[in-house]
Amino acid sequence: MVMYYAGIGSRETPKKKRRLMTKIAKILSSKYTLRSGGADGADSAFEAGAGDNKQIFLPSNYFNGKRHDGELYLNYQKYNATEAMECTWQFHPTADKLSEFAFHLHSRNAMQILGPDLNSPVDFVICWTKGAGITGGTGQALRIALHYKIPVYNLASPTLLMEN
């Protein structure tokens, strides 16, 4: 049975935390497949440690130097995009104000948490957000995870675990 975790977080994740994320991903790569979003900062730090044991969900065929290949890099729009977009409407507090590209960024977060079929959730989330808050694109993924009662470990929090 394949097990998954989401390694996500702010583009502004401090360097020390990014190094920790890379180490965590290396350790977890023997048992877990990383799901992330290919952005700079936390996403890239987790990806660096995961090797080829990853699913990186992109908002389009090409994002941040990464290209959809159907194996490691997945354009979320080629899977259950309509349902993923519905998650954005359901969980994002100002979905109606997002640009088209930002809407796709937030929609791909549903697959980071729930998988390309939106029915194979991660076992847990590891992230870093400023002030351990539910903010930015990471906040969208965290709202989905907390709704589905998926444990969230925020490296910015003294207690680490966020619960719904």
C-alpha positions as CSV (number, residue, x, y, z in Angstrom):
1,M,0.0,0.0,0.0
2,V,1.4,3.4,-1.0
3,M,1.4,6.0,1.8
4,Y,1.4,9.7,1.1
5,Y,2.2,12.9,2.9
6,A,1.9,16.5,1.8
7,G,5.1,18.6,2.2
8,I,4.0,22.2,1.7
9,G,4.5,25.7,3.0
10,S,5.3,29.3,2.4
11,R,7.7,30.6,-0.3
12,E,9.1,32.6,2.6
13,T,10.0,29.6,4.7
14,P,13.3,30.4,6.5
15,K,16.4,28.7,5.2
16,K,16.9,26.7,8.5
17,K,13.4,25.2,8.2
18,R,13.9,24.5,4.5
19,R,17.0,22.4,5.3
20,L,15.0,20.6,7.9
21,M,12.2,19.9,5.4
22,T,14.8,18.4,2.9
23,K,16.1,16.1,5.7
24,I,12.5,15.1,6.7
25,A,11.7,14.3,3.0
26,K,14.8,12.1,2.7
27,I,13.9,10.2,5.8
28,L,10.3,9.8,4.7
29,S,11.1,8.8,1.1
30,S,11.7,5.2,2.1
31,K,8.0,4.8,3.2
32,Y,6.0,7.7,1.9
33,T,5.4,9.5,-1.4
34,L,5.6,13.3,-1.2
35,R,2.7,15.3,-2.6
36,S,3.5,19.0,-3.1
37,G,3.1,21.9,-5.5
38,G,6.4,22.8,-7.1
39,A,6.6,26.3,-5.7
40,D,9.8,28.0,-4.4
41,G,10.5,27.7,-0.6
42,A,8.9,24.9,1.3
43,D,7.6,22.9,-1.7
44,S,11.1,22.9,-3.4
45,A,12.8,22.0,-0.1
46,F,10.6,18.9,0.4
47,E,11.0,18.0,-3.3
48,A,14.8,18.2,-3.0
49,G,14.8,15.5,-0.4
50,A,12.1,13.2,-1.9
51,G,14.1,12.1,-4.9
52,D,11.7,10.4,-7.4
53,N,9.2,9.4,-4.7
54,K,6.9,12.3,-5.3
55,Q,3.8,13.6,-7.0
56,I,4.2,17.4,-7.8
57,F,0.9,19.0,-8.8
58,L,1.3,21.9,-11.2
59,P,-1.4,24.5,-12.0
60,S,-0.7,24.0,-15.7
61,N,1.5,22.0,-18.1
62,Y,4.5,24.2,-17.1
63,F,5.2,25.9,-13.8
64,N,8.3,27.2,-12.0
65,G,10.7,25.3,-14.3
66,K,8.8,22.1,-14.1
67,R,6.8,20.4,-16.9
68,H,3.9,17.9,-16.8
69,D,5.2,14.4,-17.5
70,G,2.3,12.3,-16.2
71,E,4.5,10.6,-13.6
72,L,6.3,12.9,-11.1
73,Y,4.9,16.2,-12.3
74,L,1.2,16.3,-12.8
75,N,-0.9,19.1,-14.3
76,Y,-3.9,19.0,-12.1
77,Q,-6.1,20.0,-15.0
78,K,-5.6,16.7,-16.6
79,Y,-7.2,14.8,-13.7
80,N,-10.3,15.8,-11.7
81,A,-10.0,19.5,-12.3
82,T,-13.7,20.4,-12.0
83,E,-13.9,18.7,-8.6
84,A,-10.6,20.4,-7.5
85,M,-12.0,23.8,-8.6
86,E,-15.1,23.0,-6.5
87,C,-12.8,22.6,-3.5
88,T,-11.5,26.1,-4.1
89,W,-15.0,27.5,-4.1
90,Q,-15.8,25.5,-1.0
91,F,-12.7,26.2,1.1
92,H,-11.2,29.5,-0.1
93,P,-12.7,32.5,1.7
94,T,-12.4,34.9,-1.3
95,A,-12.4,32.5,-4.2
96,D,-14.4,35.0,-6.3
97,K,-11.6,37.5,-6.0
98,L,-8.8,35.3,-7.3
99,S,-7.2,35.8,-10.7
100,E,-7.6,32.9,-13.1
101,F,-4.0,31.7,-12.4
102,A,-4.3,32.1,-8.7
103,F,-7.5,30.1,-8.8
104,H,-5.6,27.3,-10.6
105,L,-2.8,27.5,-8.0
106,H,-5.4,27.1,-5.2
107,S,-7.3,24.3,-7.0
108,R,-4.2,22.2,-7.5
109,N,-3.8,22.3,-3.7
110,A,-6.8,19.9,-3.4
111,M,-4.8,17.2,-5.2
112,Q,-1.8,17.8,-2.9
113,I,-4.1,16.8,0.0
114,L,-6.6,14.4,-1.6
115,G,-4.7,12.9,-4.6
116,P,-5.4,13.1,-8.3
117,D,-8.6,11.2,-7.8
118,L,-9.6,13.4,-4.9
119,N,-10.3,10.2,-3.0
120,S,-6.8,9.1,-1.8
121,P,-5.9,11.6,1.0
122,V,-2.4,12.0,2.5
123,D,-1.8,10.5,5.9
124,F,-0.5,13.8,7.2
125,V,0.8,17.2,6.3
126,I,4.1,18.8,7.2
127,C,4.3,22.5,6.5
128,W,5.7,25.9,7.6
129,T,3.6,29.0,7.6
130,K,4.4,32.4,9.1
131,G,3.2,32.5,12.6
132,A,1.8,29.0,12.2
133,G,-1.2,30.6,10.6
134,I,-3.6,29.3,7.9
135,T,-2.5,31.8,5.3
136,G,-1.8,32.0,1.6
137,G,-1.8,29.1,-0.8
138,T,-0.7,26.8,2.0
139,G,-3.8,28.0,4.0
140,Q,-6.0,26.6,1.2
141,A,-4.4,23.2,1.5
142,L,-4.6,23.3,5.3
143,R,-8.3,24.2,5.3
144,I,-8.9,21.1,3.1
145,A,-6.7,18.9,5.4
146,L,-8.3,20.1,8.6
147,H,-11.8,19.6,7.1
148,Y,-10.9,16.0,6.3
149,K,-9.3,15.6,9.8
150,I,-5.8,15.0,8.3
151,P,-3.1,15.7,10.9
152,V,-1.1,18.8,10.2
153,Y,2.4,19.4,11.6
154,N,3.4,23.0,11.2
155,L,7.1,23.5,11.8
156,A,6.4,27.1,12.9
157,S,4.3,26.0,15.8
158,P,5.7,25.1,19.2
159,T,3.1,22.3,19.5
160,L,3.5,21.3,15.8
161,L,0.0,19.7,15.5
162,M,-2.9,21.7,14.1
163,E,-6.3,20.1,14.6
164,N,-9.8,20.9,13.4
